[in-house]
Amino acid sequence: MDVTLLLLALGVIAAMFGVVATRFGFPGFNKIAQVALALALLPVICRFHRKLYIICKILPRDLKFLYRAISAEIEVKGQRRNNMTVVKIFKKRVDRYPNKTCFFFEDQVWTYSDINKYSNQIARVFQEAGYVKGDAVALMMPNRPEYVAIWLGLGKIGVVTALINTNLRLQSLIHCLRIAEVKSIIYTEEYTSALDDIKDSIQGIGRYKVCFKSQICESGVCDLNKLLSEASINEPVVKDEPNYRDKLLYIYTSGTTGLPKVAILPNSRYLLVVMPFNLVGLRSSDILYNPNPLYHTAGGMLGVGFAILKGIPTVLRTKFSVSAYWTDCIKYNCTAAQYIGEMCRYLLNAPPKPEDNAHRLRLMFGNGMRPQIWSEFVKRFNIKRVSEFYGSSEGNANIANLDGRTGAIGFVPLIVPRVFHPLAIIRVNNQTYEPIRGSNGLCIRAETNEPGMFIGLIKEGNALREFNGYLDKEESQKKIIQDVFVKGDKAFLTGDILVEDEYGYIYFKDRVGDTFRWKGENVATAEVEGVISNIAGKRDATVYGVQVPGMEGRAGMAAIVDPDSLLDFKTLAEGLEKALPAYARPIFLRIVKELEITGTFKLKKMNLQKEGFDPSKIQDKMYFLSGNKEYVEITPELYQEIISGRRKF
Ligand SMILES: *[C@@H]1O[C@H](CO)[C@@H](O)[C@H](O)[C@H]1NC(C)=O
């Protein structure tokens, strides 16, 4: 039998004996009994002290989370019960404070009423043109208040807006317009030539042009400025009103491989921004800074959703700018800001200036702040709270870091038993990323500190737990697994490898597809990129695996931006040796003038990967990690040695 339990039992018996003895007039026994009980409890405390300590430590966090999550959940239930839509809630805001600022943009101030009037005009123009609920219209426009007013207006008559990444051209632009089956596209003058280039492939798709600078409209193009100026600013009369479940937006997910996919955003999903609103702890007195592109979930849903649904005045900006960042925050008195991806590193990279902490930002929330720069960032810019938020446009697995734990993307509350969690980390095969199943055919939860795939359990009918999927049914199926923890249940595979520590904090390890195997080990590219960038003076770098004839797996290669050839290779090699295990250090380097980045500041690496390291094909200078010690330039001779297997590494 368990010694601890035996001692505990004996202690309890002794204590009871002591109580009885005292009752019958032998008070001396009481002392002895107390001591016995204390001694018996000692091993129990010793054994579980770690657990007890952890519980005490996380209790305030978990209680705060439960309170916020439950409030959000109640709000979400109410939205469903009342068949709410984004435009209905927005209308409530307009009625409540028509003259409150909704958006700041450059030197313009747009009140709730201004946005509403513009959106009414949009609704009327498209209603007049015969558009009905369920039709789709594409929108290609730089960030500005009209952008939001346009999709809100279309939302009033149930027309779905497909938000087009403004960087897209040619084949990918055609693809995006086609898969969403849009009837027309609304665009601004900067994209005229992009559309002219694909004219023959998009016949049948109507063109509505909005001009902000010039006033010229080609023949065959509808002049939206003119149509709007003739339309009434009053609420449109809508017979077939959109419902809670009806589609509002299409957002394209920027996959690292292949062409973009369309993620469906019904009203029910957009309304979920109340969840992060509660979780990250925004206040109704906040002013939000959002320089992110409005065609992505981050900037378009979280970044403007708080303005539309919660009445938070929001600053929009055509483009994120390092030099304007803090001066903007000061100018508009911002108290909260949204970040994405690499933005924080760009800011940290800029030389210090007085504006760095002359602003009033108290909260920054977003996605992708690297753990390596987190502390430095918070200190230099004096940000009280960084709230990293994890989620995807289509998925149902969302978590947030609400106590500012450095590096964590969120946590799961430990005081709630795991079977009630809608999220889990499961074991997966580390090459195929297929879930590993036990003898009962079900998935297995990863242990503490064991990396695994993050999944969200699907529950139909609950907006927080359902998976809205892609327009492409097959693509949707690929993301769903069955029989997860009980027969017949379903879960959404996020594709992200996360790890949970003993406090329940969750850390990002890797995104599937962003790893390669070398010397029998998995190398996480995001991690290596973080390290390189830190050693190499915050330069941009992208890491990928390249094939070497005769070698298994892929050798690590890093493309580093160094236009002025100032990179110190010796420091880099030494730093990498310190920071990374041998298998993770890049074997090859490629020095580039710039790196192509996607709209979310993710670096594109597919092409680099294909090009490899052949000096006869590539103009850029390339280097090889010789003897695991120093980088030497790759000459045609060295290249031959490497690919013929004469050079060992
Ligand atoms: C910012 O605050 C200052 C002082 O509180 C005020 O004078 C100014 O008008 C505010 N700016 C904006 C854009 O609201």
The ligand as a Tripos MOL2 file, in Angstrom:
@<TRIPOS>MOLECULE
LIG
   14    14     1     0     0
SMALL
NO_CHARGES

@<TRIPOS>ATOM
      1 C1         -5.7820   64.1820  -27.6050 C.3       1 LIG1
      2 O1         -5.8200   64.6660  -26.2790 O.3       1 LIG1
      3 C2         -5.5530   66.0480  -26.1820 C.3       1 LIG1
      4 C3         -5.4620   66.4210  -24.7140 C.3       1 LIG1
      5 O2         -6.1840   65.5600  -23.9150 O.3       1 LIG1
      6 C4         -6.6280   66.8390  -26.9350 C.3       1 LIG1
      7 O3         -6.3570   68.2320  -26.8610 O.3       1 LIG1
      8 C5         -6.6510   66.3800  -28.3850 C.3       1 LIG1
      9 O4         -7.6890   67.0130  -29.0900 O.3       1 LIG1
     10 C6         -6.8040   64.8700  -28.4880 C.3       1 LIG1
     11 N1         -6.6820   64.4480  -29.8680 N.am      1 LIG1
     12 C7         -7.6150   63.7640  -30.5420 C.2       1 LIG1
     13 C8         -7.3070   63.4280  -31.9460 C.3       1 LIG1
     14 O5         -8.6450   63.4260  -30.0260 O.2       1 LIG1
@<TRIPOS>BOND
     1     1     2 1
     2     1    10 1
     3     2     3 1
     4     3     4 1
     5     3     6 1
     6     4     5 1
     7     6     7 1
     8     6     8 1
     9     8     9 1
    10     8    10 1
    11    10    11 1
    12    11    12 1
    13    12    13 1
    14    12    14 2
@<TRIPOS>SUBSTRUCTURE
     1 LIG1         1 GROUP 0 **** ****
